[in-house]
């Protein structure tokens, strides 16, 4: 349990460092989005938008990962990968 807490602390520290480097406009947009999603989640009992559902919907489009394209003979698929 201590190891998991330490890993979460390291991730939180790394995330704070990334956010601190954002240009002011992007920081303002991120803050607005987080406040909006918090408001949406506050009504999860009405709208079924739990934390998990919000992550499923907004995670892939949040820009948090690199895009990797896989091509096959029949179709092209784009995958989001988290750094």
KEFIZA-228994 format. One line per 2 residues: number of its first residue (from 1); their letters; for each residue x, y, z of N, C-alpha, C, O. Coordinates in nm, 4 decimals. Layout:
N
NUM) a) X,Y,Z,X,Y,Z,X,Y,Z,X,Y,Z ~ ...
end
This chain:
83
1) xx) 0.0813,-0.1187,0.0000,0.0000,0.0000,0.0000,0.0862,0.1259,0.0000,0.0504,0.2248,-0.0639 ~ 0.1971,0.1238,0.0694,0.2872,0.2390,0.0741,0.3476,0.2636,-0.0638,0.3639,0.3783,-0.1054
3) xx) 0.3806,0.1564,-0.1342,0.4385,0.1694,-0.2681,0.3380,0.2342,-0.3628,0.3750,0.3210,-0.4418 ~ 0.2119,0.1933,-0.3558,0.1094,0.2504,-0.4424,0.0911,0.3992,-0.4118,0.0761,0.4799,-0.5035
5) xx) 0.0924,0.4356,-0.2847,0.0787,0.5765,-0.2469,0.1969,0.6577,-0.2990,0.1792,0.7697,-0.3469 ~ 0.3167,0.6018,-0.2900,0.4370,0.6701,-0.3389,0.4287,0.6909,-0.4904,0.4635,0.7976,-0.5411
7) xx) 0.3825,0.5886,-0.5618,0.3695,0.5997,-0.7078,0.2675,0.7077,-0.7439,0.2887,0.7839,-0.8382 ~ 0.1567,0.7148,-0.6692,0.0567,0.8187,-0.6952,0.1144,0.9567,-0.6673,0.0862,1.0513,-0.7409
9) xx) 0.1946,0.9695,-0.5626,0.2573,1.0980,-0.5316,0.3510,1.1406,-0.6433,0.3556,1.2582,-0.6795 ~ 0.4257,1.0454,-0.6980,0.5165,1.0768,-0.8083,0.4385,1.1208,-0.9320,0.4782,1.2152,-1.0003
11) xx) 0.3283,1.0530,-0.9606,0.2462,1.0915,-1.0762,0.1855,1.2289,-1.0560,0.1816,1.3092,-1.1492 ~ 0.1381,1.2571,-0.9352,0.0797,1.3880,-0.9058,0.1850,1.4976,-0.9210,0.1565,1.6038,-0.9764
13) xx) 0.3051,1.4727,-0.8726,0.4136,1.5694,-0.8862,0.4457,1.5945,-1.0331,0.4630,1.7091,-1.0746 ~ 0.4536,1.4871,-1.1118,0.4832,1.4994,-1.2545,0.3719,1.5752,-1.3261,0.3992,1.6576,-1.4133
15) xx) 0.2471,1.5478,-1.2900,0.1346,1.6169,-1.3521,0.1368,1.7654,-1.3185,0.1124,1.8491,-1.4055 ~ 0.1661,1.7989,-1.1928,0.1763,1.9400,-1.1537,0.2848,2.0110,-1.2343,0.2678,2.1260,-1.2747
17) xx) 0.3960,1.9421,-1.2572,0.5058,2.0014,-1.3331,0.4640,2.0299,-1.4772,0.4997,2.1337,-1.5331 ~ 0.3886,1.9380,-1.5372,0.3413,1.9578,-1.6746,0.2424,2.0740,-1.6797,0.2522,2.1601,-1.7671
19) xx) 0.1482,2.0766,-1.5872,0.0475,2.1829,-1.5847,0.1128,2.3192,-1.5629,0.0700,2.4188,-1.6212 ~ 0.2156,2.3238,-1.4797,0.2850,2.4508,-1.4518,0.3517,2.5072,-1.5769,0.3729,2.6281,-1.5858
21) xx) 0.3846,2.4228,-1.6724,0.4507,2.4666,-1.7955,0.3529,2.5080,-1.9053,0.3949,2.5574,-2.0099 ~ 0.2226,2.4883,-1.8824,0.1250,2.5230,-1.9851,0.1195,2.6736,-2.0074,0.1331,2.7514,-1.9129
23) xx) 0.0995,2.7145,-2.1326,0.0733,2.8568,-2.1577,-0.0560,2.8964,-2.0852,-0.1432,2.8124,-2.0632 ~ -0.0676,3.0208,-2.0492,-0.1813,3.0690,-1.9711,-0.3152,3.0337,-2.0362,-0.4090,2.9953,-1.9664
25) xx) -0.3252,3.0463,-2.1681,-0.4509,3.0167,-2.2379,-0.4886,2.8703,-2.2230,-0.6053,2.8381,-2.2007 ~ -0.3910,2.7817,-2.2351,-0.4197,2.6383,-2.2227,-0.4514,2.6002,-2.0788,-0.5344,2.5127,-2.0541
27) xx) -0.3849,2.6661,-1.9838,-0.4153,2.6421,-1.8436,-0.5595,2.6831,-1.8143,-0.6323,2.6108,-1.7462 ~ -0.6005,2.7983,-1.8654,-0.7372,2.8460,-1.8440,-0.8384,2.7492,-1.9050,-0.9422,2.7218,-1.8448
29) xx) -0.8089,2.6978,-2.0233,-0.8974,2.6017,-2.0884,-0.9049,2.4723,-2.0077,-1.0134,2.4176,-1.9884 ~ -0.7912,2.4235,-1.9607,-0.7891,2.3015,-1.8797,-0.8693,2.3202,-1.7520,-0.9469,2.2330,-1.7132
31) xx) -0.8504,2.4335,-1.6875,-0.9240,2.4616,-1.5638,-1.0749,2.4664,-1.5905,-1.1533,2.4102,-1.5139 ~ -1.1153,2.5329,-1.6982,-1.2568,2.5405,-1.7337,-1.3124,2.4009,-1.7594,-1.4209,2.3683,-1.7113
33) xx) -1.2406,2.3187,-1.8340,-1.2858,2.1840,-1.8657,-1.3012,2.1000,-1.7389,-1.3994,2.0274,-1.7236 ~ -1.2047,2.1100,-1.6488,-1.2129,2.0337,-1.5237,-1.3324,2.0795,-1.4405,-1.4035,1.9968,-1.3834
35) xx) -1.3549,2.2102,-1.4335,-1.4703,2.2612,-1.3594,-1.6012,2.2146,-1.4235,-1.6961,2.1796,-1.3533 ~ -1.6059,2.2143,-1.5570,-1.7259,2.1681,-1.6275,-1.7517,2.0205,-1.5994,-1.8640,1.9818,-1.5673
37) xx) -1.6482,1.9387,-1.6115,-1.6645,1.7955,-1.5874,-1.7008,1.7669,-1.4422,-1.7734,1.6715,-1.4142 ~ -1.6512,1.8481,-1.3502,-1.6896,1.8347,-1.2099,-1.8387,1.8618,-1.1936,-1.9075,1.7906,-1.1205
39) xx) -1.8884,1.9646,-1.2617,-2.0317,1.9947,-1.2573,-2.1142,1.8817,-1.3181,-2.2179,1.8444,-1.2632 ~ -2.0696,1.8273,-1.4303,-2.1397,1.7153,-1.4933,-2.1438,1.5964,-1.3967,-2.2484,1.5340,-1.3787
41) xx) -2.0305,1.5658,-1.3353,-2.0233,1.4527,-1.2419,-2.1112,1.4734,-1.1198,-2.1616,1.3763,-1.0634 ~ -2.1309,1.5977,-1.0779,-2.2144,1.6264,-0.9612,-2.3582,1.5784,-0.9812,-2.4301,1.5551,-0.8840
43) xx) -2.3999,1.5638,-1.1062,-2.5350,1.5175,-1.1377,-2.5351,1.3755,-1.1944,-2.6253,1.3386,-1.2696 ~ -2.4357,1.2973,-1.1590,-2.4236,1.1605,-1.2108,-2.5460,1.0755,-1.1797,-2.5794,0.9850,-1.2561
45) xx) -2.6122,1.1034,-1.0700,-2.7324,1.0266,-1.0360,-2.8462,1.0537,-1.1345,-2.9406,0.9751,-1.1426 ~ -2.8385,1.1637,-1.2092,-2.9399,1.1948,-1.3112,-2.8915,1.1622,-1.4523,-2.9685,1.1137,-1.5352
47) xx) -2.7648,1.1889,-1.4790,-2.7156,1.1789,-1.6172,-2.6278,1.0575,-1.6443,-2.5808,1.0401,-1.7568 ~ -2.6044,0.9728,-1.5439,-2.5235,0.8502,-1.5577,-2.3781,0.8779,-1.5956,-2.3079,0.7871,-1.6401
49) xx) -2.3320,1.0021,-1.5786,-2.1935,1.0357,-1.6135,-2.1056,1.0251,-1.4882,-2.0684,1.1250,-1.4266 ~ -2.0745,0.9015,-1.4538,-1.9844,0.8744,-1.3427,-1.8425,0.9097,-1.3854,-1.8182,0.9417,-1.5017
51) xx) -1.7497,0.9037,-1.2916,-1.6090,0.9303,-1.3250,-1.5612,0.8377,-1.4356,-1.4916,0.8808,-1.5275 ~ -1.5980,0.7114,-1.4269,-1.5569,0.6140,-1.5293,-1.6137,0.6492,-1.6659,-1.5425,0.6445,-1.7662
53) xx) -1.7413,0.6844,-1.6701,-1.8025,0.7200,-1.7980,-1.7424,0.8473,-1.8562,-1.7215,0.8561,-1.9772 ~ -1.7144,0.9459,-1.7715,-1.6488,1.0670,-1.8203,-1.5115,1.0351,-1.8775,-1.4726,1.0900,-1.9806
55) xx) -1.4384,0.9468,-1.8114,-1.3055,0.9084,-1.8606,-1.3143,0.8365,-1.9949,-1.2302,0.8573,-2.0823 ~ -1.4154,0.7526,-2.0112,-1.4337,0.6808,-2.1381,-1.4631,0.7787,-2.2512,-1.4106,0.7646,-2.3617
57) xx) -1.5472,0.8778,-2.2230,-1.5882,0.9732,-2.3265,-1.4798,1.0753,-2.3570,-1.4487,1.1004,-2.4734 ~ -1.4219,1.1345,-2.2525,-1.3300,1.2460,-2.2732,-1.1828,1.2064,-2.2756,-1.1002,1.2826,-2.3258
59) xx) -1.1481,1.0906,-2.2235,-1.0085,1.0485,-2.2211,-0.9434,1.0438,-2.3579,-0.8366,1.1021,-2.3770 ~ -1.0046,0.9760,-2.4535,-0.9412,0.9647,-2.5858,-0.9279,1.0975,-2.6600,-0.8410,1.1107,-2.7462
61) xx) -1.0114,1.1955,-2.6289,-1.0067,1.3230,-2.7015,-0.9402,1.4338,-2.6218,-0.9373,1.5489,-2.6655 ~ -0.8866,1.3999,-2.5049,-0.8290,1.5034,-2.4196,-0.6889,1.5450,-2.4626,-0.6355,1.6434,-2.4113
63) xx) -0.6295,1.4727,-2.5544,-0.4963,1.5087,-2.6012,-0.3858,1.4592,-2.5108,-0.2717,1.5041,-2.5215 ~ -0.4183,1.3671,-2.4219,-0.3201,1.3208,-2.3253,-0.2282,1.2121,-2.3753,-0.1388,1.1696,-2.3021
65) xx) -0.2463,1.1665,-2.4948,-0.1630,1.0562,-2.5423,-0.1162,1.0776,-2.6839,-0.1639,1.1662,-2.7549 ~ -0.0218,0.9946,-2.7237,0.0251,0.9983,-2.8628,-0.0680,0.9143,-2.9467,-0.1336,0.8231,-2.8964
67) xx) -0.0736,0.9448,-3.0722,-0.1563,0.8669,-3.1642,-0.0682,0.7728,-3.2432,0.0393,0.8104,-3.2898 ~ -0.1148,0.6499,-3.2577,-0.0430,0.5484,-3.3320,-0.1403,0.4918,-3.4351,-0.2524,0.4545,-3.4006
69) xx) -0.0990,0.4855,-3.5585,-0.1853,0.4359,-3.6650,-0.1433,0.2948,-3.7010,-0.0257,0.2669,-3.7243 ~ -0.2434,0.2050,-3.7050,-0.2206,0.0666,-3.7444,-0.2932,0.0436,-3.8759,-0.4127,0.0709,-3.8874
71) xx) -0.2210,-0.0062,-3.9740,-0.2827,-0.0312,-4.1042,-0.2868,-0.1811,-4.1307,-0.1928,-0.2547,-4.1009 ~ -0.3971,-0.2229,-4.1867,-0.4084,-0.3613,-4.2304,-0.4627,-0.3597,-4.3723,-0.4844,-0.2532,-4.4300
73) xx) -0.4842,-0.4754,-4.4270,-0.5353,-0.4837,-4.5638,-0.6772,-0.4287,-4.5747,-0.7165,-0.3798,-4.6806 ~ -0.7542,-0.4362,-4.4664,-0.8954,-0.3996,-4.4761,-0.9293,-0.2624,-4.4191,-1.0266,-0.2011,-4.4630
75) xx) -0.8514,-0.2116,-4.3216,-0.8856,-0.0834,-4.2632,-0.7677,-0.0217,-4.1879,-0.6675,-0.0875,-4.1600 ~ -0.7829,0.1044,-4.1567,-0.6830,0.1767,-4.0778,-0.7439,0.2094,-3.9421,-0.8571,0.2572,-3.9348
77) xx) -0.6705,0.1842,-3.8358,-0.7196,0.2098,-3.7007,-0.6237,0.3056,-3.6323,-0.5020,0.2909,-3.6437 ~ -0.6777,0.4032,-3.5614,-0.5958,0.4961,-3.4836,-0.6104,0.4614,-3.3370,-0.7219,0.4488,-3.2864
79) xx) -0.4979,0.4460,-3.2686,-0.4974,0.4132,-3.1270,-0.4395,0.5297,-3.0496,-0.3426,0.5912,-3.0943 ~ -0.4965,0.5615,-2.9344,-0.4398,0.6593,-2.8445,-0.3587,0.5846,-2.7399,-0.4061,0.4868,-2.6821
81) xx) -0.2375,0.6301,-2.7158,-0.1551,0.5693,-2.6116,-0.1150,0.6783,-2.5145,-0.0800,0.7893,-2.5547 ~ -0.1202,0.6459,-2.3873,-0.0834,0.7426,-2.2846,0.0652,0.7375,-2.2601,0.1247,0.6298,-2.2551
83) x) 0.1248,0.8534,-2.2449,0.2685,0.8612,-2.2192,0.2986,0.8239,-2.0773,0.4148,0.8246,-2.0367
end
